[in-house]
Amino acid sequence: GAFLLPWLSARSTVAEGTRLAQSTAALRLSALDTLGGIREVRAFGAEGRMVAMLQARETNLFAAQEALVRKTIDETTVVCQRALARGAALLQRFNFRL
């Protein structure tokens, strides 16, 4: 019942959660590296490349977040549909009418 849905959702979204954590870490590290080495970046005229790299990592992060949300919604929908079907079957079994 109350414990099944969170457990199933957590179990089914492990891959997306891992991807999200990795994407978040990659963006954070890139941003910190860029800030820490801003003199070198400017000295070598690499601002454009650094911005492009950060934007690419940000895009990966957003894609990972979206994948996790979609997977969670899909899993929740399936579990709810199954619960409703089981509930309807029980109601029919006992000839319950609304």
Salt bridges, closest charged atoms under 4 A:
GLU47 OE2 - ARG42 NE 3.89
GLU66 OE2 - ARG70 NH2 2.80
GLU75 OE2 - LYS71 NZ 3.66
